Amino acid sequence: MKYAVEAKVFDNGRMVARVRPARDGEESGCTETRSCDVWVDVFDSEMEAIRFCNDYKRG
């Protein structure tokens, strides 16, 4: 199983990040919406994803 870190960066500077199971065939990338940018990074291990998510939250 792969894991994804999904980070939403809102126009006002607020950021929310979470770890979730990756969807089948999901790849890392960015999507822009009206209110935020959604960044997805896919990892092979849950531990890697958790570390990356924690780094996002510190930044």
C-alpha positions, 0 to 999 in steps of 0.5 A: 500500500502507498500513502499520500500526503495531501496539503492544502495551501489557502490563499490567506496563507493557512495550510492543512496537511494530512496523511491518507492511503493513496488512490490506485495509480495516484501520482504526486502533483498539484491542483489549483482551485479558487481558494487553495492549491492542493499538493499531493506527494505519494510515498511507499511507506507510511513512516515516510509520509508521516515524516514529510507531513510533519515537515510540511506542518513545521514549514 
